[in-house]
C-alpha cells in the first residue's frame, strides 16, 4: 500500500468515492455530508494537500491535510499542527484499519515541518467515530460551531464539531 498526492486526473474518482460513501452511510443511518464541494477537491489537489491510498491501482481511500485551520481552530491555530480532513475509506476496503496509515503519513508530514500536533475535527454527536479516534490517542480539546462562509467547503459549514488533538512526542 502506498500514499501519494492526488493529481488532477483523480478529481472525478475522488468525487465519485465521496458520493459512494455518502450513499452507503445514508443507507446505514450514519451522519453524512449533504453535498461535497468539488471545487475544494480541485483546490486541495492543486495545493498538493489531497492524498490517495493505493494498493496497486485500487483506490483504498483518501484524505486531505492543511497546515493552518483558523476557521475551525481559532486562536489555537499557531502554525504548529497538521490538520486532517475529509478522510474516506473505499467501502470495499473498510475494516482494514486504513486510518493507521493516514495517521502514520500525518506523523511524517508533521515531523518534516517540525510540528507539535496532529489535529482533526468531526461531528460533535458522532460518539462512535470520536471513540475510534480516541483509541489512536487523540484527545478532545473543545467544541466549535463552524461558520457559514465561502472560506469553508460547503460540506463544512454550520456544523457542530468536536476538536481532537494528538501531541507528538
N, C-alpha and C positions, 0 to 999 in steps of 0.2 A: 504494500500500500504506500502511496506517496501523496503528499500535499503540495500542490503547486498553485501559483497565481492563475486565476481565470483570465481568459482573453475575450476579445470582442466576439469571437465565434461562439462563445459559451452563453451569451445573453439569453437566447431563446431556450436553451436547455435548462438553465438555472431558473428562468421564469416558469417554465413548464413543471419543474420539480416543486416549486412553491405551490402551484395550482394543484398538483397531485397530492402533496402533503396536506394542504388545506382541506381538500375534499375528503381525504381519509380521516383527518381529525374531526371534521364536522360530523361524519358518519359515526364516530365513536363518542360524540358529545364532549369533545375537548374544546377548550377555549382556543380560538384561532384568529388570525388576522382576517379582516373582512376583505381586504384587497392588498395587492402588492404594487408598489410604485416601480415600474420597470426602469424608469429613468435613473433611479437610485442604484439599481443593479449596474447599469451602464456607467454611472459616475464612480462607483466603487471599483469597477474593473479598470477604468481609465486611470484612477489614482492608485492602482496596484494594492487595493485593500480587500479584494474579493478572492477567496481561496476555494479550491475544489479538492476533494479527496477522491483519489482514483485507485482502482485495482485493475491493472491493465488499462482497458479503455472504458471500464464501467464506472459511472459516477456513483460514489458511495454517499457523498454528502457535500455540503457547502457551509461556509461561514464567512463573515467579514469582520474586519478589525478597524479600529480607529485609535489614534494616539492622543486624541483630545475629545471630550464629550461634555462640554459645559452645559448644554441644554438639558441634560439629564442629571449630571453630577454636580452642577453648580460650582460653588467655591471649593468643593473637594477635588475638582479637576485642577491639579497642579503640575500638569505635564509629567506625571510620574507613573503612568499606567498604560497598559494596552487594554483596550475595551473590546470585548467580544460581542458581536451582534448577529442576528438572523442565522442562527445555527440550525441546519436542517439535515436530517438523515434520510436518504432514499428509503422509502418504506420496505423495499426488498431486502435492505441490509440492516434494518432495525434490530436491536438486541446484540449488536456486535461491539458495544462499548466504544463507539466512534468518538464520543466526547473525550475519552482519554487521549486520543490522537490530536484532537483540537487543542486540548489543554497543553500537551507537550509542545505543539507548534507555538502556542501563545507564550509559553515559558521561554522558548528560544528567541522569539521576537523581542520579548521584554529584556532578556539578557543582552542582546545585540545593542539595545538602546540604553542600557543601564537603568531600567525602570524598576520601581519597587513593587508594583501591584499588577494583578490581573483583575479586571472588573467586568461586571455584566449586570444586566437587569432582566427581569421577567415580570409577568403579571403578578400583582400582589396576592391574588386569590388562587394562584396555581400552586397549592401546597405540595403536591406530588413532585413537580419539577423543582421547586425550591429545595425540597428534601434531597432530591437527586444531586443537585449542585453542591449542597452542603456535604454530601457524602464524599466529595472530592476535596473538601477543605475550605470551601467558600463560607464566609460569614456574612450575615445580614448586617448592613451598616445604616440602613434607613429606608424610607419610602419616599416616593415622588409622584406627582401628577404631571404628565408631560403636557407641554403647551400645544395649542392649535396654531402651528406656524409652518410656513413653507420651508423653514430651515430644517425640518424633520421630514422623513419619508411619511407619506400619508398613513401607512400602517402603524406608525409610532406616535401618532397624535392623540391627545386626550385619553391617555392610558394611566391607570394607577399601577405603578411598578414598584417592586422591591429592588433595592440596590444590594448587590452581592460583591464581595471583595475577597481576594486571596493575597496575602502578603507573601512576597517571595523572600526566601532566606538566602 
